[in-house]
Amino acid sequence: MKAIAASRLRRAQDRILGARPFAIQMQRVLGGLAAQVDAGAHPLLARRPADAPPRPTLLVVVTADKGLCGGFNTNIIKEAGGVVAAGPGSGVSLGLVGRKGRDFFERRGFDVRFELVNIFSQLEYGHAQAIAREVVAAYTGGEVDGVKLVYNEFKSVLQQRVVVDQVLPIQRLDPEDDEGAGERLPDYLYEPAPAAIFDTLIPRHVEIQFWRALLESAAAEHAARLTAMDAASNNATEMIEDLTLYMNKVRQATITREIIEVVSGAEAL
């Protein structure tokens, strides 16, 4: 399992390193765009009025389909549980990606809007599109007030970080934050028209963010499994060495006792 995880990690790492810069830059561009245009320019930019009746928040939780990967699934489920507990009074509806998260939350009677399992063995962009369609339909239909995403971000083979991102409504870029400090937001010129651009760009942005989360989770899962299986191999080697030493001690004591018995019997004769 360690060797398999190592081989799959290399491919998954190449995919996320190729997709991450585009996803981050697209998120930044859309954040700057949302800060400059009217919130009513597109349904996915609109925020619910303060006097509107409260609706639940849709929380998309990305876990693995399999175990034996250390605390990978446990950390995600724990963080998602904290988000649910701290959610608004209107409650939280769940979208579950991965068998481990699905099994955990369904057994406990949570409100599950959709689920998607057994996808990480053949991960495709169509899976991100399917999730995005469900999310966009729920938000534009007024069924939820917002959409959040919980997943494991791949940092390195030894480190994965649990991330909670707000997907909808699209967050406005704050010039005072760490990434935008000292930078002036660009002025955009629209051709042919803002509405046509938004209709294409914003749904694509939602798909890209889910695609990035799936790729990050896949790479982080293989890294966590590689680390866990390496630790398991080392622990098994140490256990075998300890048991072998104990076996030799018992065998030596048995041989010594038998020799003493033979010598004592010979002297008695």
C-alpha positions as CSV (number, residue, x, y, z in Angstrom):
1,M,0.0,0.0,0.0
2,K,2.9,2.3,0.7
3,A,4.4,1.7,-2.8
4,I,1.0,2.2,-4.5
5,A,0.3,5.4,-2.6
6,A,3.8,6.7,-3.6
7,S,3.1,6.0,-7.3
8,R,-0.4,7.6,-7.2
9,L,0.8,10.6,-5.2
10,R,3.3,11.6,-7.9
11,R,0.5,11.8,-10.5
12,A,-1.9,13.5,-8.1
13,Q,0.7,16.0,-7.1
14,D,1.5,16.9,-10.7
15,R,-2.2,17.5,-11.4
16,I,-2.8,19.8,-8.4
17,L,0.4,21.8,-9.0
18,G,-0.8,22.3,-12.6
19,A,-4.4,23.3,-11.6
20,R,-3.7,25.3,-8.4
21,P,-2.3,28.6,-9.9
22,F,-5.2,28.9,-12.4
23,A,-7.8,28.3,-9.6
24,I,-6.2,30.8,-7.2
25,Q,-5.9,33.5,-9.9
26,M,-9.4,32.9,-11.0
27,Q,-10.6,33.2,-7.4
28,R,-8.7,36.5,-7.1
29,V,-10.1,37.9,-10.4
30,L,-13.6,37.1,-9.4
31,G,-13.1,38.5,-5.9
32,G,-11.9,41.8,-7.4
33,L,-14.8,41.7,-9.9
34,A,-17.4,41.2,-7.2
35,A,-16.0,44.1,-5.3
36,Q,-16.6,46.5,-8.2
37,V,-19.8,45.5,-9.8
38,D,-23.4,45.7,-8.6
39,A,-24.4,42.6,-6.5
40,G,-27.4,42.2,-8.7
41,A,-25.3,41.8,-11.9
42,H,-25.5,38.0,-11.5
43,P,-27.5,35.6,-9.2
44,L,-24.3,34.1,-7.9
45,L,-23.0,37.5,-6.8
46,A,-26.2,38.4,-5.0
47,R,-26.3,38.3,-1.2
48,R,-29.5,37.6,0.7
49,P,-31.3,40.6,2.2
50,A,-31.0,41.0,5.9
51,D,-34.8,40.9,6.3
52,A,-35.2,37.7,4.2
53,P,-36.3,34.5,6.0
54,P,-33.2,32.5,7.0
55,R,-32.3,29.5,5.0
56,P,-29.8,26.7,5.7
57,T,-26.2,26.9,4.6
58,L,-25.0,24.1,2.2
59,L,-21.8,22.6,3.4
60,V,-19.9,20.4,0.9
61,V,-17.6,18.0,2.8
62,V,-14.8,16.2,0.8
63,T,-13.5,13.0,2.4
64,A,-11.9,9.8,1.1
65,D,-13.6,6.7,-0.1
66,K,-11.1,4.5,1.8
67,G,-9.4,4.4,5.2
68,L,-5.9,3.5,6.3
69,C,-4.7,7.1,5.8
70,G,-4.1,8.3,9.3
71,G,-6.1,11.2,10.6
72,F,-7.1,12.4,7.0
73,N,-10.8,11.6,7.3
74,T,-11.1,12.2,11.1
75,N,-9.7,15.8,10.8
76,I,-12.2,16.6,8.0
77,I,-15.2,15.2,9.8
78,K,-14.2,17.0,13.0
79,E,-13.9,20.3,11.2
80,A,-17.2,19.8,9.4
81,G,-18.8,19.0,12.7
82,G,-17.5,22.2,14.1
83,V,-18.9,24.2,11.2
84,V,-22.3,22.5,11.6
85,A,-22.3,23.2,15.4
86,A,-21.5,26.8,14.8
87,G,-23.9,27.2,11.9
88,P,-26.9,29.6,11.8
89,G,-30.2,28.9,13.5
90,S,-31.7,27.8,10.2
91,G,-29.4,24.8,10.1
92,V,-26.9,23.3,7.7
93,S,-27.5,21.0,4.8
94,L,-24.7,18.7,3.7
95,G,-23.3,17.7,0.3
96,L,-21.0,14.7,0.9
97,V,-18.2,13.7,-1.4
98,G,-16.4,10.5,-0.4
99,R,-17.7,7.3,1.3
100,K,-16.2,7.9,4.7
101,G,-18.0,11.3,5.2
102,R,-21.2,9.9,3.7
103,D,-21.2,6.9,6.1
104,F,-20.5,9.1,9.2
105,F,-23.1,11.8,8.6
106,E,-25.9,9.6,7.3
107,R,-25.7,7.3,10.3
108,R,-26.2,10.3,12.5
109,G,-29.3,11.6,10.7
110,F,-27.9,14.8,9.2
111,D,-29.8,16.5,6.4
112,V,-27.9,15.3,3.3
113,R,-28.8,17.1,0.0
114,F,-26.6,15.1,-2.3
115,E,-23.7,12.6,-2.2
116,L,-21.0,11.5,-4.5
117,V,-18.9,8.4,-3.7
118,N,-16.3,6.2,-5.4
119,I,-14.9,8.9,-7.7
120,F,-11.3,9.3,-6.6
121,S,-10.1,6.1,-8.4
122,Q,-11.2,7.8,-11.7
123,L,-11.3,11.5,-10.9
124,E,-12.6,13.6,-13.8
125,Y,-13.6,17.2,-14.3
126,G,-17.2,16.0,-14.9
127,H,-17.4,15.2,-11.1
128,A,-16.7,18.9,-10.3
129,Q,-19.3,20.0,-12.8
130,A,-21.9,17.7,-11.2
131,I,-21.2,19.1,-7.8
132,A,-21.3,22.7,-9.2
133,R,-24.6,22.1,-10.8
134,E,-26.2,20.9,-7.5
135,V,-24.7,23.8,-5.6
136,V,-25.7,26.5,-8.2
137,A,-29.2,25.2,-8.5
138,A,-29.6,25.2,-4.7
139,Y,-28.3,28.8,-4.4
140,T,-30.1,30.4,-7.3
141,G,-33.3,28.6,-6.3
142,G,-33.2,30.3,-2.9
143,E,-33.0,27.0,-1.1
144,V,-29.7,27.9,0.8
145,D,-28.2,31.2,1.9
146,G,-24.6,30.3,1.2
147,V,-22.3,27.5,0.2
148,K,-19.1,26.4,2.1
149,L,-16.5,23.8,1.2
150,V,-14.4,21.7,3.6
151,Y,-11.5,19.7,2.2
152,N,-7.9,18.8,2.9
153,E,-5.3,21.0,1.1
154,F,-2.1,19.3,0.0
155,K,0.9,21.1,1.5
156,S,3.6,18.4,1.4
157,V,3.9,14.7,1.8
158,L,4.1,15.2,5.6
159,Q,1.6,18.0,5.9
160,Q,-2.1,18.4,4.9
161,R,-4.2,21.4,6.0
162,V,-8.0,21.4,6.6
163,V,-9.5,24.3,4.7
164,V,-13.0,25.8,5.0
165,D,-13.8,28.0,2.0
166,Q,-16.9,30.1,1.2
167,V,-17.9,29.3,-2.4
168,L,-21.1,31.2,-2.7
169,P,-21.8,34.1,-2.6
170,I,-18.5,34.9,-4.1
171,Q,-16.3,36.8,-1.6
172,R,-15.4,40.3,-2.4
173,L,-11.6,40.9,-2.5
174,D,-10.5,43.1,0.3
175,P,-7.5,45.3,-0.6
176,E,-6.3,45.2,3.0
177,D,-5.9,41.5,3.3
178,D,-2.5,39.7,3.0
179,E,-2.8,38.8,-0.6
180,G,-4.2,42.1,-1.9
181,A,-2.3,44.5,0.4
182,G,-0.7,47.4,-1.5
183,E,-2.4,46.4,-4.8
184,R,-4.9,48.4,-6.6
185,L,-7.9,46.6,-8.0
186,P,-7.9,46.7,-11.8
187,D,-10.6,48.4,-13.8
188,Y,-12.3,45.9,-16.1
189,L,-13.5,46.6,-19.6
190,Y,-16.3,44.2,-20.8
191,E,-16.7,42.9,-24.3
192,P,-19.3,42.1,-25.5
193,A,-21.3,42.8,-22.3
194,P,-21.0,42.1,-18.6
195,A,-24.0,39.9,-18.4
196,A,-22.8,37.5,-21.1
197,I,-19.3,37.3,-19.5
198,F,-20.8,36.7,-16.1
199,D,-23.0,33.9,-17.4
200,T,-20.0,32.0,-18.6
201,L,-17.2,33.0,-16.2
202,I,-18.9,32.8,-12.8
203,P,-20.4,29.2,-13.2
204,R,-16.9,28.2,-14.6
205,H,-15.3,29.7,-11.5
206,V,-17.5,27.6,-9.2
207,E,-16.6,24.4,-11.2
208,I,-12.9,25.3,-11.0
209,Q,-13.0,25.7,-7.2
210,F,-14.6,22.3,-6.7
211,W,-12.2,20.8,-9.2
212,R,-9.3,22.2,-7.2
213,A,-10.7,20.9,-4.0
214,L,-11.1,17.4,-5.4
215,L,-7.5,17.4,-6.7
216,E,-6.2,18.8,-3.4
217,S,-8.1,16.1,-1.5
218,A,-6.8,13.3,-3.8
219,A,-3.2,14.4,-3.4
220,A,-3.6,14.9,0.3
221,E,-5.2,11.4,0.7
222,H,-2.3,9.7,-1.1
223,A,0.2,11.6,1.0
224,A,-1.5,10.8,4.2
225,R,-1.7,7.1,3.3
226,L,1.9,7.0,2.3
227,T,2.9,8.5,5.7
228,A,0.5,6.1,7.6
229,M,1.7,3.0,5.8
230,D,5.4,4.0,6.3
231,A,4.7,4.4,10.0
232,A,2.9,1.1,10.0
233,S,5.8,-0.7,8.3
234,N,8.3,0.7,10.8
235,N,6.0,-0.2,13.8
236,A,5.6,-3.8,12.4
237,T,9.4,-4.1,11.9
238,E,10.0,-3.0,15.5
239,M,7.3,-5.4,16.8
240,I,8.8,-8.3,14.8
241,E,12.3,-7.5,16.3
242,D,10.9,-7.4,19.8
243,L,8.9,-10.7,19.4
244,T,12.0,-12.4,17.8
245,L,14.1,-11.3,20.8
246,Y,11.5,-12.6,23.2
247,M,11.2,-15.9,21.3
248,N,15.0,-16.4,21.5
249,K,15.0,-15.7,25.2
250,V,12.2,-18.2,25.8
251,R,13.9,-20.8,23.6
252,Q,17.2,-20.3,25.3
253,A,15.6,-20.7,28.7
254,T,13.8,-23.9,27.6
255,I,17.1,-25.4,26.3
256,T,18.9,-24.5,29.5
257,R,16.2,-26.1,31.6
258,E,16.3,-29.3,29.5
259,I,20.1,-29.6,29.8
260,I,19.8,-29.2,33.6
261,E,17.2,-31.9,33.7
262,V,19.4,-34.3,31.6
263,V,22.5,-33.6,33.8
264,S,20.5,-34.0,37.0
265,G,19.1,-37.3,35.8
266,A,22.6,-38.6,34.8
267,E,24.0,-37.7,38.3
268,A,21.1,-39.5,40.0
269,L,22.0,-42.7,38.1
